[in-house]
Amino acid sequence: MADASTIRALDAVKALAFIGDLSMGQPTDHSLRTSWLAARLAAEAGHDDAQCCVVQEVSLLRWSGCTANAAGFSEWLGDDIGGREAMLAMRPGWGGEADVEGRMEATIQPLAQIHCEVSGEIARMLGLEEMTQTALRHIFEAWDGGGFPERLDGARVPQAVFLVALASDLEILSRVYGLEGAQTLIAQKAGRQYPAALSRIACERAAGWLAELDQQSAANRDATLDALPMQQSTAPEIVADVIDLKLPWMAGYSRRVAEAAAGCGTRLGFDAELRQRTYLAGLIHGMGRMAVSNAIWNTPGRLSPAAWEKVRLVPYWTARAGKQIGALARETEIASQAYERLDGSGYFRGAAGGAIGAEARVLAAAACWVALRSPRPWRAALSTDEAAAVLGEEVRAVRLDAGSVDALLSFETDGHEPAADRNRPAAARASLLSPREAEVLKHISLGASNKEVARTLQMSPSTVRTHVESVFRKLECSTRAAATLKASTLGLI
């Protein structure tokens, strides 16, 4: 699609750290603080500079797989965000009925498998070192061999796993329970979650480190991150794909919004730089969605006032991301205006008229169009004519910009080839999966079960299962979330 469509891997990592913190119910600088603490802990424990860099990278990407299992946590705990916040804070009874009934291990294992596989795959896609990838693929293993996903004993687990786990515990538990409370809980986990010697170092140095960290400015912290070996270019679409993993029925949504916005901008005469900026804004406009639980997003009817207020804050959280990701500041500003309306009825700012720039007007129209044309748990996708009629009503009500809507509909109805298809030759796509496998993959990527796919495609569940197994084998993955992520990158869905 876009011109010079790459960003620094480091900026993608910062975006993913922000997304992960929101998804886990943490302050938006949790991963940044953990990264700093993990590096200090590694250095104090005698590790070299290379290992210190690895633990920083792992800290920033530790939660990158958490959008992929949000649906599972939502089904288990009701609130994927609040439930995981309680889990990390070790609040009594956080596991609910699964804990009471002795089902914790069986419940957590598949969720950990999804998380680890996806986060490791993200590191691979970003071009990070093998040590970082391996640590992320084992990020929930424990020193005593009781961790996930493979229950490896401590000697077989990368040291970065324990360094990051301990740094994260120190950051979270000291914030929730105070320094002494954190030291007590860390001591209880010593010898089980991480080596006892490592926990002693953390507890001895904790007061000084936390005081130093609290006094550190954001600029100084960014300078430390900018020194990390993640300066290579990467595709910005990976951020969009991770965002969309949170809700199975959102697969590919952010890419389609970005493509529609850029196409609309082309029709309006945007230059290459403006088109690229609008495209990137479309990719990341859903970052703030991570702050809202899946239970709210899956609500079939009218939202309660409290739930609606959380939804209205989605673009606020997207705007906050720009504070963490300096290189994408202009794009996040545009992205945060995706739900503003010309008459002032939008959110979160309630901006109106001239306060909404050309790029934001285009993005608002594109996001509305793609949402209407996409199926949701509570409704089927609208047809082209139906969606166009809705946009026409929005224009007449002076909520959407008429020029942007006209340009968008012109672009969307001229039979253009999707960007993913242009970037990957048809022959190459066809050689990877059979047409039937690609069809099955498309359905499962949107959250359909094997039985649902079987009914839709009029085949037996066993045949669907065979196709799914073949897709997993060809894509070298073992979970649907990882398959969806890889398929999006390869232009298969």
ChimeraX attribute file (.defattr): number of C-alpha atoms within 10 A of each C-alpha:
attribute: neighborCount
match mode: 1-to-1
recipient: residues
	/A:1	18
	/A:2	18
	/A:3	12
	/A:4	10
	/A:5	15
	/A:6	16
	/A:7	18
	/A:8	16
	/A:9	22
	/A:10	24
	/A:11	23
	/A:12	24
	/A:13	22
	/A:14	24
	/A:15	23
	/A:16	28
	/A:17	27
	/A:18	32
	/A:19	29
	/A:20	28
	/A:21	26
	/A:22	26
	/A:23	30
	/A:24	25
	/A:25	21
	/A:26	19
	/A:27	11
	/A:28	21
	/A:29	16
	/A:30	21
	/A:31	29
	/A:32	23
	/A:33	21
	/A:34	28
	/A:35	30
	/A:36	22
	/A:37	27
	/A:38	31
	/A:39	25
	/A:40	20
	/A:41	25
	/A:42	27
	/A:43	14
	/A:44	14
	/A:45	14
	/A:46	10
	/A:47	14
	/A:48	11
	/A:49	11
	/A:50	11
	/A:51	18
	/A:52	23
	/A:53	22
	/A:54	27
	/A:55	32
	/A:56	29
	/A:57	33
	/A:58	31
	/A:59	32
	/A:60	29
	/A:61	29
	/A:62	31
	/A:63	25
	/A:64	31
	/A:65	31
	/A:66	32
	/A:67	30
	/A:68	29
	/A:69	22
	/A:70	26
	/A:71	23
	/A:72	19
	/A:73	23
	/A:74	18
	/A:75	12
	/A:76	17
	/A:77	18
	/A:78	17
	/A:79	19
	/A:80	26
	/A:81	26
	/A:82	20
	/A:83	22
	/A:84	22
	/A:85	20
	/A:86	16
	/A:87	15
	/A:88	16
	/A:89	18
	/A:90	16
	/A:91	11
	/A:92	9
	/A:93	12
	/A:94	18
	/A:95	20
	/A:96	14
	/A:97	13
	/A:98	17
	/A:99	13
	/A:100	10
	/A:101	8
	/A:102	10
	/A:103	12
	/A:104	14
	/A:105	13
	/A:106	10
	/A:107	16
	/A:108	17
	/A:109	17
	/A:110	16
	/A:111	21
	/A:112	23
	/A:113	21
	/A:114	24
	/A:115	30
	/A:116	29
	/A:117	25
	/A:118	32
	/A:119	29
	/A:120	27
	/A:121	22
	/A:122	25
	/A:123	24
	/A:124	15
	/A:125	16
	/A:126	22
	/A:127	15
	/A:128	18
	/A:129	14
	/A:130	13
	/A:131	18
	/A:132	24
	/A:133	26
	/A:134	22
	/A:135	26
	/A:136	31
	/A:137	28
	/A:138	27
	/A:139	30
	/A:140	26
	/A:141	28
	/A:142	26
	/A:143	25
	/A:144	17
	/A:145	17
	/A:146	17
	/A:147	21
	/A:148	21
	/A:149	22
	/A:150	16
	/A:151	18
	/A:152	18
	/A:153	14
	/A:154	22
	/A:155	10
	/A:156	12
	/A:157	20
	/A:158	18
	/A:159	20
	/A:160	28
	/A:161	27
	/A:162	26
	/A:163	29
	/A:164	31
	/A:165	23
	/A:166	26
	/A:167	27
	/A:168	22
	/A:169	20
	/A:170	27
	/A:171	23
	/A:172	22
	/A:173	22
	/A:174	20
	/A:175	14
	/A:176	13
	/A:177	14
	/A:178	13
	/A:179	17
	/A:180	14
	/A:181	15
	/A:182	22
	/A:183	23
	/A:184	13
	/A:185	16
	/A:186	22
	/A:187	17
	/A:188	13
	/A:189	18
	/A:190	18
	/A:191	17
	/A:192	16
	/A:193	23
	/A:194	24
	/A:195	19
	/A:196	17
	/A:197	11
	/A:198	18
	/A:199	25
	/A:200	15
	/A:201	14
	/A:202	26
	/A:203	18
	/A:204	11
	/A:205	14
	/A:206	22
	/A:207	15
	/A:208	9
	/A:209	16
	/A:210	18
	/A:211	10
	/A:212	10
	/A:213	15
	/A:214	9
	/A:215	9
	/A:216	11
	/A:217	10
	/A:218	13
	/A:219	9
	/A:220	10
	/A:221	15
	/A:222	15
	/A:223	11
	/A:224	12
	/A:225	21
	/A:226	13
	/A:227	11
	/A:228	15
	/A:229	15
	/A:230	21
	/A:231	13
	/A:232	13
	/A:233	16
	/A:234	19
	/A:235	16
	/A:236	21
	/A:237	23
	/A:238	23
	/A:239	24
	/A:240	25
	/A:241	25
	/A:242	27
	/A:243	31
	/A:244	26
	/A:245	27
	/A:246	25
	/A:247	21
	/A:248	22
	/A:249	20
	/A:250	19
	/A:251	26
	/A:252	25
	/A:253	22
	/A:254	29
	/A:255	26
	/A:256	23
	/A:257	27
	/A:258	31
	/A:259	26
	/A:260	29
	/A:261	34
	/A:262	31
	/A:263	27
	/A:264	29
	/A:265	26
	/A:266	17
	/A:267	15
	/A:268	17
	/A:269	12
	/A:270	17
	/A:271	10
	/A:272	15
	/A:273	12
	/A:274	17
	/A:275	25
	/A:276	23
	/A:277	23
	/A:278	31
	/A:279	32
	/A:280	32
	/A:281	30
	/A:282	34
	/A:283	29
	/A:284	29
	/A:285	30
	/A:286	24
	/A:287	32
	/A:288	26
	/A:289	26
	/A:290	27
	/A:291	23
	/A:292	23
	/A:293	26
	/A:294	22
	/A:295	16
	/A:296	16
	/A:297	15
	/A:298	13
	/A:299	13
	/A:300	12
	/A:301	7
	/A:302	8
	/A:303	13
	/A:304	10
	/A:305	9
	/A:306	8
	/A:307	16
	/A:308	13
	/A:309	13
	/A:310	14
	/A:311	21
	/A:312	18
	/A:313	19
	/A:314	23
	/A:315	27
	/A:316	20
	/A:317	24
	/A:318	26
	/A:319	24
	/A:320	19
	/A:321	26
	/A:322	21
	/A:323	14
	/A:324	20
	/A:325	20
	/A:326	14
	/A:327	16
	/A:328	20
	/A:329	17
	/A:330	15
	/A:331	24
	/A:332	29
	/A:333	20
	/A:334	28
	/A:335	31
	/A:336	32
	/A:337	28
	/A:338	27
	/A:339	25
	/A:340	26
	/A:341	25
	/A:342	21
	/A:343	14
	/A:344	16
	/A:345	14
	/A:346	17
	/A:347	20
	/A:348	20
	/A:349	17
	/A:350	15
	/A:351	18
	/A:352	16
	/A:353	15
	/A:354	8
	/A:355	12
	/A:356	19
	/A:357	12
	/A:358	19
	/A:359	26
	/A:360	27
	/A:361	26
	/A:362	29
	/A:363	32
	/A:364	28
	/A:365	31
	/A:366	28
	/A:367	22
	/A:368	19
	/A:369	25
	/A:370	22
	/A:371	18
	/A:372	21
	/A:373	17
	/A:374	15
	/A:375	15
	/A:376	16
	/A:377	11
	/A:378	10
	/A:379	10
	/A:380	11
	/A:381	16
	/A:382	17
	/A:383	12
	/A:384	14
	/A:385	10
	/A:386	13
	/A:387	19
	/A:388	19
	/A:389	12
	/A:390	15
	/A:391	23
	/A:392	17
	/A:393	13
	/A:394	19
	/A:395	19
	/A:396	12
	/A:397	12
	/A:398	15
	/A:399	22
	/A:400	24
	/A:401	24
	/A:402	18
	/A:403	16
	/A:404	25
	/A:405	24
	/A:406	19
	/A:407	21
	/A:408	26
	/A:409	20
	/A:410	14
	/A:411	19
	/A:412	18
	/A:413	9
	/A:414	8
	/A:415	8
	/A:416	10
	/A:417	10
	/A:418	14
	/A:419	16
	/A:420	18
	/A:421	15
	/A:422	12
	/A:423	11
	/A:424	14
	/A:425	11
	/A:426	12
	/A:427	8
	/A:428	10
	/A:429	17
	/A:430	12
	/A:431	9
	/A:432	15
	/A:433	18
	/A:434	14
	/A:435	12
	/A:436	12
	/A:437	17
	/A:438	19
	/A:439	16
	/A:440	22
	/A:441	25
	/A:442	19
	/A:443	19
	/A:444	22
	/A:445	24
	/A:446	21
	/A:447	19
	/A:448	17
	/A:449	15
	/A:450	19
	/A:451	15
	/A:452	15
	/A:453	22
	/A:454	18
	/A:455	12
	/A:456	12
	/A:457	14
	/A:458	10
	/A:459	12
	/A:460	14
	/A:461	16
	/A:462	12
	/A:463	12
	/A:464	24
	/A:465	17
	/A:466	13
	/A:467	20
	/A:468	22
	/A:469	16
	/A:470	15
	/A:471	23
	/A:472	17
	/A:473	12
	/A:474	12
	/A:475	17
	/A:476	12
	/A:477	19
	/A:478	16
	/A:479	19
	/A:480	21
	/A:481	27
	/A:482	27
	/A:483	24
	/A:484	30
	/A:485	23
	/A:486	22
	/A:487	21
	/A:488	21
	/A:489	18
	/A:490	17
	/A:491	18
	/A:492	20
	/A:493	20
